[in-house]
């Protein structure tokens, strides 16, 4: 039995798309970055988002975030850069020697709490399960209020 979605569609369906960041809702390990297996290889979720958008990751370069949000997979927020670029961004954003993303985590928690409440209301209004409502929102079949 084959899935109705391609691996790429399943990947993007796991991103909660806000007006800015697209938050990865799929699996993640101990790091703040999401992770996923794709075509037999493990990727950080933002790396795979970059690859799916641009075709490949340039050799020797990192995939960096303009938004400073490790859970973000919005291709518009991702760029390839060197280790020096990454360290420069870290210093410029005041993350040197600190917990890198406390404010980002708080924002993510607020966005996900708001989205979850909106999905629950949508599910109740449509008489469907919350998981079905999430799938419909992620596929673009339904929208959440702003």
C-alpha positions as CSV (number, residue, x, y, z in Angstrom):
1,X,0.0,0.0,0.0
2,X,1.6,3.3,-1.1
3,X,1.2,6.6,0.7
4,X,-0.8,9.3,-1.0
5,X,2.0,11.7,-0.2
6,X,5.6,11.8,-1.6
7,X,8.4,11.9,0.9
8,X,8.8,15.6,0.2
9,X,5.2,16.3,0.9
10,X,5.4,14.4,4.1
11,X,8.4,16.4,5.1
12,X,6.7,19.8,4.4
13,X,3.5,18.6,6.1
14,X,5.5,18.4,9.4
15,X,6.3,22.1,9.3
16,X,3.9,24.4,11.0
17,X,3.9,27.5,8.8
18,X,3.6,30.8,10.6
19,X,3.8,34.2,8.9
20,X,7.6,34.0,9.6
21,X,9.2,30.8,10.7
22,X,8.1,27.4,9.7
23,X,8.4,25.3,12.8
24,X,9.5,21.7,12.5
25,X,7.0,19.5,14.3
26,X,8.6,16.2,13.3
27,X,11.2,14.2,15.2
28,X,14.2,15.6,16.9
29,X,17.0,14.3,19.0
30,X,18.8,15.8,21.9
31,X,19.9,18.9,20.0
32,X,17.6,21.8,19.4
33,X,17.4,20.9,15.7
34,X,14.9,18.6,14.2
35,X,16.0,15.4,12.4
36,X,14.6,13.2,9.8
37,X,15.6,10.2,7.6
38,X,15.2,10.8,3.9
39,X,16.0,8.3,1.2
40,X,18.0,6.2,3.7
41,X,20.1,9.1,5.1
42,X,19.8,11.1,8.3
43,X,19.5,14.9,8.0
44,X,18.9,17.8,10.3
45,X,15.5,19.1,9.3
46,X,16.7,22.6,8.2
47,X,19.4,20.9,6.0
48,X,16.8,18.8,4.2
49,X,14.6,21.9,3.8
50,X,17.5,23.6,2.1
51,X,18.3,20.6,-0.1
52,X,14.7,20.1,-1.2
53,X,14.6,23.8,-2.1
54,X,18.0,24.3,-3.7
55,X,18.8,20.8,-4.9
56,X,22.0,20.3,-2.8
57,X,24.0,21.6,0.1
58,X,27.3,23.2,-1.1
59,X,30.3,21.2,-0.1
60,X,32.0,22.2,3.2
61,X,29.3,24.8,4.0
62,X,26.9,24.9,6.9
63,X,23.2,25.7,6.6
64,X,22.5,28.7,8.7
65,X,19.4,30.5,9.9
66,X,18.7,34.2,9.3
67,X,16.0,34.0,12.0
68,X,18.2,32.3,14.6
69,X,15.5,29.7,15.2
70,X,16.8,26.1,15.2
71,X,13.4,24.6,14.6
72,X,12.7,26.8,11.5
73,X,12.7,25.0,8.1
74,X,11.4,28.0,6.1
75,X,13.7,28.0,3.0
76,X,13.6,31.9,3.0
77,X,15.3,31.8,6.4
78,X,18.1,29.4,5.4
79,X,21.4,30.1,3.7
80,X,24.7,28.3,3.1
81,X,27.7,29.8,5.0
82,X,31.1,29.0,6.4
83,X,32.0,28.1,10.0
84,X,33.3,31.7,10.3
85,X,29.9,33.0,9.1
86,X,28.2,30.9,11.8
87,X,30.6,32.2,14.5
88,X,30.1,35.8,13.4
89,X,26.3,35.4,13.5
90,X,26.6,33.9,17.0
91,X,28.7,36.8,18.3
92,X,26.5,39.4,16.5
93,X,23.4,38.0,18.0
94,X,24.8,37.9,21.5
95,X,24.7,34.1,21.9
96,X,28.4,33.7,22.7
97,X,28.7,31.8,26.0
98,X,24.9,31.8,26.7
99,X,22.0,29.4,26.2
100,X,21.5,30.2,22.5
101,X,17.8,30.2,22.2
102,X,15.9,30.9,25.3
103,X,13.8,33.7,23.7
104,X,13.4,31.6,20.6
105,X,12.1,28.6,22.6
106,X,9.6,30.9,24.4
107,X,8.4,32.3,21.1
108,X,8.0,28.7,19.7
109,X,6.1,27.6,22.7
110,X,3.7,30.5,22.4
111,X,3.2,30.0,18.6
112,X,2.6,26.3,19.1
113,X,0.2,26.8,22.0
114,X,-1.8,29.3,19.9
115,X,-1.8,27.0,16.9
116,X,-2.9,24.0,19.0
117,X,-5.8,25.9,20.4
118,X,-6.8,27.1,17.0
119,X,-6.6,23.5,15.6
120,X,-8.7,22.2,18.5
121,X,-11.4,24.8,17.8
122,X,-11.3,23.9,14.1
123,X,-11.6,20.2,14.9
124,X,-14.6,20.8,17.2
125,X,-16.3,23.0,14.6
126,X,-15.8,20.4,11.8
127,X,-16.5,17.4,14.0
128,X,-13.1,15.8,13.2
129,X,-10.2,14.7,15.3
130,X,-7.4,17.1,16.2
131,X,-4.9,15.0,14.2
132,X,-7.1,15.2,11.1
133,X,-7.4,19.0,11.6
134,X,-3.6,19.3,11.9
135,X,-3.2,17.3,8.6
136,X,-5.7,19.5,6.9
137,X,-4.0,22.7,8.1
138,X,-0.6,21.4,7.0
139,X,-1.8,20.4,3.6
140,X,-3.4,23.8,3.0
141,X,-6.9,22.3,2.9
142,X,-7.9,24.4,6.0
143,X,-6.4,27.6,7.4
144,X,-6.0,28.9,10.9
145,X,-7.0,32.4,12.0
146,X,-4.2,34.9,12.4
